[in-house]
Amino acid sequence: MLQRVQEQIRVGAVFGPGPSIHPVWFDWRQQKHAIEKVTYRWRHIAGNALLLHFAVTDGTALYELIYNSREQLWTLEAADAEVV
């Protein structure tokens, strides 16, 4: 079960040709998490911002990352309750 975190984080991502973005790692609580797999992705618009959501796993837990394309900021929206 995911628990809300809503913390800004640092993310390493590959911005590919066209609109594709692929997060590769993120830092949270002074620990670097290598993203093993993006399990699902979706998008929605909030005001003037396009928000890109990524459900990712580091092999042990599930996380939801959000990229705000207008502000160019990453947020850890939620994490497995066991790691929060």
C-alpha positions as CSV (number, residue, x, y, z in Angstrom):
1,M,0.0,0.0,0.0
2,L,1.3,3.4,-0.9
3,Q,1.5,6.3,1.6
4,R,1.7,9.9,0.5
5,V,5.1,11.6,0.9
6,Q,4.9,14.7,-1.3
7,E,8.6,15.7,-1.1
8,Q,10.6,17.4,-3.8
9,I,13.5,15.1,-4.8
10,R,16.4,15.0,-7.2
11,V,16.0,12.6,-10.1
12,G,18.3,11.5,-12.9
13,A,16.3,11.0,-16.1
14,V,16.9,10.5,-19.7
15,F,15.0,12.9,-21.9
16,G,14.7,11.0,-25.2
17,P,13.7,12.1,-28.7
18,G,10.2,13.7,-28.7
19,P,8.3,13.9,-25.5
20,S,9.7,10.7,-23.8
21,I,11.2,10.9,-20.3
22,H,12.6,7.9,-18.5
23,P,13.6,8.3,-14.8
24,V,16.7,6.3,-14.0
25,W,17.4,7.1,-10.3
26,F,16.3,9.3,-7.5
27,D,17.6,10.6,-4.2
28,W,15.4,10.4,-1.1
29,R,16.4,10.6,2.6
30,Q,20.0,10.8,1.6
31,Q,19.8,7.5,-0.2
32,K,20.1,6.9,-4.0
33,H,17.5,4.6,-5.4
34,A,18.3,3.0,-8.8
35,I,15.0,2.6,-10.7
36,E,14.8,-1.0,-11.9
37,K,11.6,-0.6,-13.8
38,V,8.9,1.9,-14.7
39,T,5.7,-0.1,-14.1
40,Y,3.2,2.5,-15.2
41,R,3.0,6.0,-16.5
42,W,0.2,8.5,-16.9
43,R,-0.2,12.3,-17.3
44,H,-2.7,15.0,-16.4
45,I,-3.0,18.7,-16.6
46,A,-3.2,20.9,-13.4
47,G,-3.8,24.5,-14.3
48,N,-1.0,25.4,-16.8
49,A,1.2,22.5,-15.9
50,L,1.5,19.1,-17.5
51,L,2.2,16.6,-14.7
52,L,3.9,13.3,-15.7
53,H,3.4,10.5,-13.2
54,F,5.7,7.4,-13.0
55,A,5.1,4.3,-10.9
56,V,8.6,2.9,-10.4
57,T,10.3,0.2,-8.4
58,D,13.8,-0.1,-7.1
59,G,13.4,-3.8,-6.8
60,T,12.2,-3.7,-3.2
61,A,9.5,-1.0,-3.0
62,L,7.1,0.9,-5.2
63,Y,7.2,4.7,-5.6
64,E,5.2,7.3,-7.4
65,L,7.3,10.1,-9.0
66,I,5.8,13.2,-10.6
67,Y,7.5,15.5,-13.0
68,N,6.0,19.0,-13.3
69,S,6.9,20.1,-16.8
70,R,6.2,23.7,-16.2
71,E,8.3,24.2,-13.1
72,Q,10.7,21.4,-14.1
73,L,10.5,19.9,-10.6
74,W,10.3,16.3,-9.4
75,T,8.2,15.2,-6.5
76,L,8.1,11.9,-4.7
77,E,4.3,11.7,-4.3
78,A,4.0,8.3,-2.6
79,A,6.0,5.3,-1.4
80,D,5.4,1.9,-0.1
81,A,4.2,2.3,3.5
82,E,6.9,-0.1,4.7
83,V,9.7,2.3,3.6
84,V,8.1,5.6,4.7
